Amino acid sequence: MVIFILSTSLYILFIINFDNLGMSNDSFANSLRIFREIPNSSILFLGNSQTRENIDCSYIETKQKACFNFGLAGILPIQLAIQSDIIINSHPDIVVIGVSPLFFNEEINTNNDLFFLLNDFQKVNPDKFIYDRLNQEELKLLTMNKWESALYKRKFILPFYFGLVRQLFYSEEKRKIDNNFKNPYLFTESQSEIKLIEKINNPNIMSIFDIYTSSKRQREAFVYLIKKLRDNDIKVIIIQMPINPLVSKKLNQKYVEDFHNYLKKVSTTYNIPLINLEDNFPKEEFIDLTHLNQQGRENLSQRIARGDYHII
């Protein structure tokens, strides 16, 4: 009995202190910590993996303005909206939100662990507007007690140790981005044009570029976030993120017009700049259909740093 109690206690202690939650989750957890230390009047870039891959803050940062890239794969507008008070309390000068139709799509962007982390690290309390748009699983993750959180962490243990074993047999190099909020890109290997053409010939893939097949609650959360930031006198800029010309040539033009018109309406309603970069980069500067490669990332970041888009 004593051995059982001791072993159980040690196991619980291990789970509580276990903090290897996967690359994206570790990065998100660290972003929640670093928000408390951000210098006033910083420039913050928010969005999903397109923001993460496309922006290099080391080109944009100046002596007067620190720059942080908080782009995260799989993050959805509602998960950013829940963080609105955290963002506001960091007193940024400018918040730039990188978007494409994919940003609002719950099928390709899904990481419910972020709700768990928001509870575990910040104990956020969404207001009624956001609360009413959360499903039961999300609400449960946002309201877990310490014991429930410890049990939830079990899901990360096996993948972590499988990853350690994998490293013994494969020499693949991975960028460590847990604490990198300047240039946190991960993708370094371009997909072949044959592979990309296969994708653009797939109607299911192309349909995700239709803004009106995306989640209504995510569009509402996006507007909610913008309104809260503007109500707190924070300058907000929307960047319509670059898309590979291979997509643009194949894409239903109604999708293109609907998405731009949607963003234009939000921009006009809240009197914020909309920068349309959707068709501004050649296919040679993409790593896949929606993410820029190193050349594209440097090109975009240097243009921002020069003031081409009047962001800084």
N, C-alpha and C positions, 0 to 999 in steps of 0.2 A: 504493500500500500504506500509506504514511504517512497519507494522507488518510482511508483506511478505518479505520485503527486510531484516529486522532484522533476521527473522527465517532462511532465505536462507543463510545469511552471517554466522550465527552461525553453520549451518549444514556444510557449506563448511569448516569452521575453524575446526570443529570436524573431518571431513574426512581427512584433511591435516595432522592433528596431531595424527590420529588413527594409532597405530603401533602394533596391535595384529594381526599378519598375518598368524598365524598357527605355530605349533612347528618347522617344518623343515625350513619354510621361516624365522622365527625369528632367528633361529640358523644361517642360511646363511647370513642374514643381519648383525648379530653380527660378523661373521667371516670376512666380508668385513671391518668392523671397526677395528677389532683386528690386521689385517694384518699390519696396520701402526705402531703397538706397538711391533711387534715380535722382540725379540733379534736377532742380526746378528748371523749367523752360527747355526740356529735352524735346527731340523729335522722335516719335514712336511710330514704327511701322507694324500694323496688325493685319492678320489674314491667315490663309491656309498655306500649303506648301509652295504655292506660286510666289507669295511674299517671301517665304523663307529662302527659296532658291534664286529669286530675281534681284534681291537688294543686298548690296554690300555697304554697310554703314561706315566702314573704314574710309571710303571715298567721300562720304557725305558729312561726317562729323567735323566740326570746327572747334576752335578754342571757345567760342561763345555758346555753341549748342552741341550737347552730347546727342548721339544717335543710337537707337536701339532697334534691332529687328526682332520682333516677337512672333514672326510667322511660324506656324505650327501645322504640320500635316494632320489633316482630319478635323481640325477645329471648325466649329460651326458658328454662325452669328449669335445664336442663343447662348453659347458658351462664352463668347466675348461679352455679350450683354450682361450676363451675370457678374462679370468683372468690372462693370462700369464704374462703380464707386472706388474700386482699387485703382483703376486708371486715373480717375479724376483726382484722387488723393495724392497721386504722384506729381501733380501740377505740371503736366507737359505743356509746351508751347504749341506744338502741332501734333495731331494724330492723323496719320495717313493710312487709309484702309484699302488694301489691294483686293480687287474683286474680279471674278468672272462668273458665268452662270454656274460653274461647278461649286463655287463657294456656298451656294444655297441648297445643294443637292444632298439629301440625307443618305442616299444609297452609296455614294462614293466617299463622302466625308462622314465617318462614324468612329467616334472614340468616346464611349461612355465613361471610360476611366477618368476623363477630365472632370466629370461631375464629382466623382469620388475624391479626387485630389483637391477640388475646390472646397469640399467639406473638411478634408483632413488637414489642409494647410491654412485655410482662411476662415472657415465657418461663415460662409456668405449667407445672407438672408434675402433672397429675391423678393421684390415687391409683388403685388397682386398681378400686375400685367404679365410679368415673366412667370410667376407661379402658375397662372392659369394656362400657360402654354407648355408646361412640362408634363411628360407622361409619368406613369407610376414608377417605372424603373428609375428614371432620372431623379424623381423626388426622393426615392428611397436612398439613392447614392448620395444625395445632398444632405440627408438628415441622419446618416449612420452615427451610432454612438461608438465609443472607443473599442468596445468588444467586437462590434460588427465590422468596423474598419480593419481590425487585426485579422479577422477571419477572411475578409475580402482580399487581403494582401497575399493569401496563399496562392492565388492564381499566377502570381509573378515569379514564384520560387523556381518551379521546374524550368520554365523558359530561360531563366537566368543561368541555371547550371547546365542546361543543354547548350547554351551559347558558349559557356566556358569550355565544354568538351569539344565543341565544334572548332574553337580556336586552336586546339591541339592538332587538328588534322588538316585545317585549311589556313593558308597564310594571307587571306583577304584582309586588306587594310580598310578600316572604317574611320571616318572623321569623328572626333569626339566633340559633340555640340552641346553637351549638358549646360555649360556655362558660357557658351559663345552666343552673344546677342549682338554681334557686329556683322559677321558673315557666316551664318549657321547653315550654309548649303550642305547637302549630302550627296546629290546626284553628280557623278563624275563620268559616267559611261553613257554615251549617246546610243539611242535605239536606232536600228537600221531603217532606211527609208522604206524597205520592203515591209518591215513590221508596222511602220506608221501608216502605210497605205492600206494594209489589212485592217487597221483600226478605223480609218476614216470610211472604209467601205462597209463597216458594221453599223446598221441603223440604230442598234441599241446604244452604241457608244455616242453616235452623233446626236441622239435625242437628248442627251444630258446638257446640251448647249441651249436647250429651250428653257428660258427662265420660268415659264408658266407650267412646266412639269415639275419644278422644284417645290420645296416645302413652303407653304404660305406662312407658317409660324416663323420660319427662318427669315423670310423677307420682313415680317413684322418686327422681329428682334433686331434686325439690321437698322431699321428706321428708329426704333427705340433707342439703340446705342447712340446713333448720331444726334438725336434730339437731346439726350441727357448730356452729352459732351458739349453741345452748343449752348444749352441752358446754363452751363458752368463756364461759359466764355472761353472754351477751348476751340482753337481753330481746327477744323476737320477738312481733309481733302480725300476725295475718292479717286483712286487710279483704276481705270478699266484695263486690266492686265493684258500683256501681249499674248497672242495666240499664234501658233505656227500657221504660216500662209497655206500649208497643205490643208488645214482645217477650213480656213476662210474660203478657199476656192470651192470646197465641197459643201459647205454649210448652207442650209436653207436660209435665204436672205431674210425671211420673216423672223427667224430666231435672232439674227443680228440686229435687226431694227427693233424688235420687242425689247431686247436686253438694253440696248442703248437708250431707248425711250424711257424704260423703267428707271434707269440711273439718272437720266436727265430730269425726270419728274422729282426724284428725291433731292437732287442737287438744287433745283429751282425752289422747291418748298422750303428748304432749310438754308438757302443762300450760301451754299458751299461750292468750291471749285470741283469740277469733274474733268479729269485728264484722261482722254481716250488714247491709249497706247496699243489698242488691240491689233492694229495692222502696221505697227512701226518697226518691226524687226524681221529680217530675212530668215528663211528656214535654216540657213547655216548657223544661226545663233541660238538654235533650240536643241535641247537634249531629247525631247519627245514632243508631244502635241501641245503642251501648255507650259513647259518650264524652260527657261533660258539656260544655256550653257555658260561656261566661264566668260567667253567673249561677250555674249549677250548681257550677262550680269554686270560686267565691268562697263560696258557701253551705256546701259541704262543708268547705273549708279553715277558714272561720270557726268552724264547729261544733267542729272538731278543736282549734282555738286556745282556744276557751272551755272545753274539757275535757269536752264532751258525751259523748265516746266513751272517756274515760279513757286516751287515748294519751299525753298529756303532763300 
